[in-house]
């Protein structure tokens, strides 16, 4: 009797992998291999593929050479170009495509500075400003860079371009003042700082550096009692926050050097206030009497040109061109008053400005903080009281 071999089906078993699944897997592997080898060529031949290829090429188009940028900016090619690197080259190439794009020039300037080429960044900004509209801020940035590099002469020439273009921009005068200070042109620097303060207007918004720099300049001229006044003015605006030991020491140091105890401020005075809060008073400047508005919001003692002639006040002989603005704020010259007397109160060597325009009918000037800061000011509804401050605080004497 022949014994038959039992099959898998007769034993109730199924194949481990169905044959149809094996065929499907082999088909997938084959299709993937074909796509990897020839897929790009296939896509490139389709309309969408051709579009995407063109789109990819448009991401970084081959623009005009960088030399065209130098021609547009009327500038010499930047030195050290071979050391710039890919990032800077890419930024300059973008700027060559769009030479008046503010974002592109800002990115190129930043790249040059990051790469260690600040002087080249300044040259680029100056070239940009010569070719493109609304670019005076780029000139200011170039002047600031040159100042930081210690190139004071070209920095001044560049900064004065900004002042001529925007004479009522306070920050431009501050930049000019710092550059002049670096050049040792002290009288001119003092005038520029004074214009900066008057353009800002609100004394609380004037940074401490402005007042401290003015004090340093007066001290360099040997005018130590005047050197106290800018710092005292800064403190008087907000004594709660600004009356610090460091600033009091600076004042005391100048008082000691100038022996200012008996000339800085003396005498207590009470003045009547009008119903509108205005205080008009008779005062003497260099022995000449006039009518003045007492103004705690004014930075300097200010006098009209006609009163200055009567009081024999002369402006600092800086030789700089007069700066005129739409509102006339910068049209003033810095001077020093030998003595101011207001009632029983008096002070010597007070910084002041001579105004081109009259202040008002019957008013010869303003008594501002360059005088008032030497006194403690007590205001009530009906009166203003001035009490002299000691030149050297008792704690530092």
DRENFI-47851 format. One line per 8 residues: their letters; for each residue x, y, z of C-alpha. Coordinates in Angstrom, 3 decimals, decimal comma, padded with zeros to 6 digits. Layout:
# residues N
A	X/Y/Z ~ ... $
This chain:
# residues 397
XXXXXXXX	000,000/000,000/000,000 ~ 001,466/003,274/-001,074 ~ 001,564/005,955/001,576 ~ 000,959/009,519/000,209 ~ 002,823/012,660/001,432 ~ 000,437/015,036/003,147 ~ 000,370/018,615/001,659 ~ 000,439/021,919/003,640 $
XXXXXXXX	-003,206/022,461/002,842 ~ -004,160/019,061/004,062 ~ -002,392/019,810/007,315 ~ -004,292/023,104/007,684 ~ -001,129/025,325/007,163 ~ -000,735/028,456/004,919 ~ 002,425/029,705/003,097 ~ 004,572/032,063/005,215 $
XXXXXXXX	004,515/034,874/002,504 ~ 001,810/034,992/-000,154 ~ 003,225/034,996/-003,634 ~ 001,256/038,093/-004,651 ~ 002,899/040,131/-001,834 ~ 006,371/039,089/-002,940 ~ 005,557/040,234/-006,476 ~ 004,286/043,616/-005,204 $
XXXXXXXX	007,438/044,230/-003,146 ~ 009,675/043,438/-006,101 ~ 007,703/045,857/-008,269 ~ 008,100/048,658/-005,668 ~ 011,853/048,134/-005,392 ~ 012,203/048,225/-009,142 ~ 010,130/051,428/-009,472 ~ 012,111/053,204/-006,735 $
XXXXXXXX	015,393/052,296/-008,405 ~ 014,190/053,608/-011,746 ~ 013,019/056,896/-010,159 ~ 016,302/057,451/-008,328 ~ 018,299/056,914/-011,486 ~ 016,147/058,682/-014,106 ~ 013,557/060,675/-012,092 ~ 015,225/064,105/-012,344 $
XXXXXXXX	015,470/063,858/-016,093 ~ 011,845/062,859/-016,313 ~ 010,654/065,813/-014,139 ~ 012,818/068,216/-016,056 ~ 010,999/067,261/-019,240 ~ 007,550/068,069/-017,830 ~ 006,121/071,657/-017,983 ~ 006,043/071,956/-014,182 $
XXXXXXXX	009,563/070,614/-013,909 ~ 010,842/073,181/-016,358 ~ 009,083/075,941/-014,368 ~ 010,587/074,791/-011,074 ~ 014,059/074,693/-012,562 ~ 013,683/078,287/-013,760 ~ 012,276/079,250/-010,348 ~ 015,273/077,668/-008,594 $
XXXXXXXX	017,668/079,565/-010,776 ~ 015,816/082,835/-009,948 ~ 016,537/082,512/-006,215 ~ 020,114/083,653/-006,705 ~ 020,285/085,345/-010,101 ~ 023,609/086,257/-011,536 ~ 023,538/090,016/-011,115 ~ 025,788/092,759/-012,427 $
XXXXXXXX	029,418/092,673/-011,283 ~ 030,334/094,565/-008,127 ~ 032,329/097,017/-010,249 ~ 029,031/098,497/-011,458 ~ 028,216/099,331/-007,841 ~ 031,422/101,334/-007,495 ~ 030,597/103,182/-010,703 ~ 027,076/103,989/-009,473 $
XXXXXXXX	028,457/105,220/-006,149 ~ 031,248/107,184/-007,888 ~ 033,776/105,638/-005,534 ~ 037,058/103,828/-005,754 ~ 036,824/100,027/-005,459 ~ 037,042/098,968/-001,839 ~ 040,513/097,802/-000,835 ~ 041,031/094,395/000,757 $
XXXXXXXX	038,326/092,988/-001,520 ~ 040,144/089,672/-001,808 ~ 039,838/089,250/001,973 ~ 036,123/089,970/002,201 ~ 034,858/086,403/002,021 ~ 031,674/084,926/000,605 ~ 029,203/086,654/002,936 ~ 030,428/090,167/002,122 $
XXXXXXXX	030,686/089,372/-001,592 ~ 027,095/088,137/-001,521 ~ 025,912/091,319/000,215 ~ 027,799/093,578/-002,208 ~ 026,394/091,607/-005,150 ~ 022,865/092,134/-003,810 ~ 023,595/095,844/-003,500 ~ 024,942/095,922/-007,059 $
XXXXXXXX	021,538/094,625/-008,214 ~ 019,615/097,210/-006,149 ~ 022,057/100,026/-005,260 ~ 019,472/102,198/-003,493 ~ 017,875/099,454/-001,401 ~ 018,198/100,673/002,208 ~ 018,004/097,165/003,614 ~ 020,680/095,934/001,223 $
XXXXXXXX	023,093/098,739/002,085 ~ 022,431/098,195/005,788 ~ 023,171/094,489/005,430 ~ 026,352/095,186/003,441 ~ 027,544/097,732/006,021 ~ 026,899/095,286/008,870 ~ 028,719/092,498/007,014 ~ 031,766/094,700/006,428 $
XXXXXXXX	031,888/095,651/010,101 ~ 031,512/092,037/011,209 ~ 034,278/091,092/008,849 ~ 036,624/093,663/010,397 ~ 036,343/096,353/007,705 ~ 034,701/099,377/009,425 ~ 036,541/101,958/007,310 ~ 035,301/100,264/004,143 $
XXXXXXXX	031,763/100,290/005,565 ~ 031,980/104,081/006,008 ~ 033,166/104,535/002,409 ~ 030,298/102,388/001,187 ~ 027,728/104,490/003,092 ~ 029,154/107,738/001,757 ~ 029,002/106,375/-001,790 ~ 025,437/105,218/-001,227 $
XXXXXXXX	024,441/108,657/000,085 ~ 025,876/110,334/-002,996 ~ 023,797/108,187/-005,337 ~ 020,505/107,625/-003,541 ~ 017,749/109,863/-002,101 ~ 016,756/110,119/001,577 ~ 020,138/108,859/002,700 ~ 021,405/111,491/005,157 $
XXXXXXXX	021,199/109,005/008,030 ~ 023,728/106,859/006,178 ~ 026,103/109,842/006,113 ~ 025,660/110,246/009,869 ~ 026,432/106,562/010,402 ~ 029,589/106,915/008,293 ~ 030,693/109,954/010,317 ~ 030,123/108,049/013,561 $
XXXXXXXX	032,261/105,158/012,291 ~ 035,087/107,493/011,263 ~ 034,906/109,196/014,674 ~ 035,199/105,858/016,472 ~ 038,215/105,031/014,289 ~ 039,849/108,317/015,335 ~ 039,765/109,802/011,824 ~ 038,529/113,139/013,158 $
XXXXXXXX	039,160/115,334/010,104 ~ 037,143/113,233/007,603 ~ 034,610/112,498/010,349 ~ 034,034/116,249/010,840 ~ 033,695/116,893/007,117 ~ 031,151/114,082/006,887 ~ 029,212/115,124/009,999 ~ 028,954/118,721/008,829 $
XXXXXXXX	027,311/117,448/005,641 ~ 024,597/116,087/007,910 ~ 024,226/119,384/009,780 ~ 023,910/121,323/006,533 ~ 021,250/118,907/005,300 ~ 019,299/118,722/008,585 ~ 020,296/121,685/010,785 ~ 017,530/121,014/013,306 $
XXXXXXXX	018,634/117,415/014,015 ~ 020,018/117,550/017,558 ~ 021,976/114,293/017,278 ~ 023,965/115,683/014,348 ~ 025,179/118,607/016,456 ~ 026,083/116,227/019,276 ~ 028,198/114,201/016,845 ~ 029,896/117,355/015,547 $
XXXXXXXX	030,591/118,457/019,136 ~ 032,263/115,159/020,011 ~ 034,419/115,259/016,892 ~ 035,463/118,873/017,562 ~ 036,297/117,878/021,118 ~ 038,493/115,099/019,743 ~ 040,244/117,656/017,525 ~ 040,864/119,949/020,510 $
XXXXXXXX	038,749/122,760/019,006 ~ 037,230/123,611/022,360 ~ 035,255/126,806/021,681 ~ 033,598/125,253/018,653 ~ 032,788/122,077/020,563 ~ 031,136/124,101/023,348 ~ 028,975/125,908/020,798 ~ 027,944/122,641/019,169 $
XXXXXXXX	026,994/121,117/022,539 ~ 024,980/124,245/023,365 ~ 023,067/123,976/020,086 ~ 022,414/120,288/020,771 ~ 020,928/121,093/024,193 ~ 018,705/123,859/022,874 ~ 017,432/121,729/019,992 ~ 016,440/118,923/022,346 $
XXXXXXXX	014,549/121,491/024,409 ~ 013,463/119,273/027,281 ~ 016,408/119,251/029,682 ~ 015,312/115,908/031,096 ~ 015,961/114,364/027,690 ~ 019,531/115,671/027,397 ~ 021,981/112,865/028,294 ~ 024,492/113,324/031,098 $
XXXXXXXX	027,397/112,992/028,651 ~ 026,524/116,322/027,064 ~ 026,780/118,230/030,345 ~ 029,858/116,355/031,553 ~ 031,632/116,935/028,236 ~ 030,879/120,657/028,425 ~ 032,239/120,739/031,963 ~ 035,413/119,005/030,778 $
XXXXXXXX	035,871/121,579/028,014 ~ 035,406/124,578/030,323 ~ 037,902/123,009/032,704 ~ 040,400/122,564/029,859 ~ 040,146/126,319/029,256 ~ 040,905/126,949/032,934 ~ 037,369/128,299/033,527 ~ 036,595/126,087/036,480 $
XXXXXXXX	033,660/128,037/037,898 ~ 031,912/127,773/034,536 ~ 032,788/124,079/034,457 ~ 030,567/123,551/037,504 ~ 027,468/124,926/035,812 ~ 026,688/122,214/033,207 ~ 026,790/119,462/035,847 ~ 024,772/121,566/038,288 $
XXXXXXXX	022,206/122,137/035,540 ~ 021,945/118,413/034,870 ~ 021,364/117,725/038,580 ~ 018,847/120,546/039,057 ~ 016,462/119,083/036,466 ~ 015,882/115,978/038,602 ~ 017,824/116,180/041,893 ~ 016,104/113,120/043,349 $
XXXXXXXX	017,743/110,819/040,798 ~ 020,734/112,839/039,665 ~ 022,280/114,290/042,806 ~ 024,858/111,523/043,124 ~ 028,166/111,506/045,054 ~ 030,120/111,218/041,803 ~ 028,579/114,341/040,286 ~ 028,869/116,255/043,556 $
XXXXXXXX	032,545/115,350/043,630 ~ 033,022/116,696/040,088 ~ 031,397/119,986/041,097 ~ 033,485/120,254/044,273 ~ 036,671/119,510/042,356 ~ 036,032/122,363/039,933 ~ 035,046/124,710/042,771 ~ 038,299/123,995/044,546 $
XXXXXXXX	040,415/124,478/041,416 ~ 038,674/127,766/040,565 ~ 038,280/129,052/044,141 ~ 034,633/129,643/043,312 ~ 033,152/129,805/046,828 ~ 032,405/133,550/046,738 ~ 031,609/133,933/043,048 ~ 029,535/130,878/042,192 $
XXXXXXXX	026,253/131,986/043,810 ~ 025,332/134,311/046,660 ~ 022,224/136,007/048,045 ~ 018,616/134,952/048,563 ~ 015,871/136,547/046,465 ~ 012,079/136,324/046,347 ~ 010,215/137,149/043,131 ~ 006,487/137,572/042,577 $
XXXXXXXX	004,760/135,260/040,098 ~ 001,971/136,481/037,835 ~ -001,353/134,669/037,768 ~ -000,233/132,749/034,676 ~ 002,918/131,615/036,475 ~ 005,299/133,843/034,493 ~ 008,029/135,631/036,430 ~ 009,332/138,850/034,884 $
XXXXXXXX	012,064/140,662/036,759 ~ 014,681/143,336/036,409 ~ 018,184/141,930/036,333 ~ 021,655/143,218/035,609 ~ 024,045/141,525/033,239 ~ 027,562/142,927/033,331 ~ 026,083/145,942/035,098 ~ 023,489/146,658/032,368 $
XXXXXXXX	019,850/146,521/033,486 ~ 017,167/144,732/031,506 ~ 013,846/142,907/031,775 ~ 014,112/139,138/031,859 ~ 011,749/136,199/032,083 ~ 012,845/133,715/034,754 ~ 012,458/130,382/032,980 ~ 013,321/127,077/034,685 $
XXXXXXXX	012,644/125,275/031,410 ~ 015,337/127,170/029,492 ~ 018,767/125,593/029,341 ~ 020,793/128,804/029,162 ~ 020,615/132,447/030,042 ~ 019,617/134,005/026,707 ~ 019,881/137,610/025,600 ~ 018,871/139,439/022,467 $
XXXXXXXX	021,540/140,662/020,103 ~ 020,742/144,302/020,921 ~ 021,056/143,719/024,673 ~ 024,295/141,804/024,150 ~ 025,720/144,857/022,393 ~ 024,723/147,094/025,325 ~ 026,198/144,667/027,844 ~ 029,350/144,268/025,708 $
XXXXXXXX	028,912/140,515/025,413 ~ 031,013/138,874/022,708 ~ 030,388/135,477/021,196 ~ 033,031/132,785/021,154 ~ 035,202/133,396/018,122 ~ 034,975/129,916/016,675 ~ 034,895/130,928/013,030 ~ 032,151/128,385/012,360 $
XXXXXXXX	029,305/129,072/009,969 ~ 026,079/130,151/011,641 ~ 023,530/127,374/011,924 ~ 019,972/128,358/011,081 ~ 016,906/126,165/011,441 ~ 013,268/126,583/010,560 ~ 012,407/127,563/014,131 ~ 015,586/129,554/014,746 $
XXXXXXXX	016,646/127,458/017,717 ~ 020,194/126,928/016,509 ~ 020,688/130,558/015,509 ~ 022,554/131,500/018,666 ~ 026,128/132,053/019,769 ~ 027,655/130,968/023,065 ~ 029,156/133,564/025,384 ~ 030,035/134,048/029,052 $
XXXXXXXX	028,446/136,655/031,332 ~ 030,912/138,079/033,843 ~ 028,225/138,793/036,458 ~ 024,457/138,435/036,766 ~ 022,551/140,145/039,567 ~ 018,883/139,375/040,251 ~ 017,662/141,130/043,376 ~ 020,002/140,087/046,166 $
XXXXXXXX	021,169/137,034/044,238 ~ 024,222/137,159/042,019 ~ 026,664/134,840/040,257 ~ 029,820/135,194/038,182 ~ 031,048/133,514/034,994 ~ 027,659/132,288/033,735 ~ 027,377/130,604/030,304 ~ 024,801/132,307/028,066 $
XXXXXXXX	023,689/132,479/024,458 ~ 023,118/135,477/022,207 ~ 019,974/135,078/020,119 ~ 019,647/136,325/016,557 ~ 015,946/137,036/017,001 ~ 014,262/139,135/019,718 ~ 012,478/137,157/022,426 ~ 009,416/139,340/022,794 $
XXXXXXXX	008,288/142,912/023,115 ~ 009,855/144,560/026,152 ~ 011,829/141,434/027,127 ~ 015,604/141,465/026,833 ~ 016,173/137,804/027,518 ~ 015,622/134,704/029,623 ~ 017,276/133,716/032,878 ~ 017,634/129,996/032,340 $
XXXXXXXX	019,223/127,099/034,172 ~ 022,846/128,078/033,509 ~ 022,141/130,732/036,182 ~ 019,229/129,252/038,130 ~ 020,894/125,857/038,688 ~ 023,296/127,544/041,097 ~ 020,372/128,113/043,454 ~ 017,802/125,982/045,172 $
XXXXXXXX	014,488/127,028/043,637 ~ 011,390/127,147/045,832 ~ 008,141/127,665/043,917 ~ 004,776/128,553/045,401 ~ 001,597/129,838/043,764 ~ 002,623/133,431/044,371 ~ 006,392/133,555/044,428 ~ 009,695/132,067/043,324 $
XXXXXXXX	012,519/131,969/045,841 ~ 016,213/131,525/045,043 ~ 018,533/130,223/047,767 ~ 022,233/129,915/046,809 ~ 023,835/126,503/046,741 ~ 027,347/126,143/048,148 ~ 029,977/125,683/045,488 ~ 031,313/122,718/047,456 $
XXXXX	028,741/120,529/049,232 ~ 029,537/120,364/052,944 ~ 029,967/116,598/052,778 ~ 032,871/117,081/050,362 ~ 034,525/120,129/051,868 $
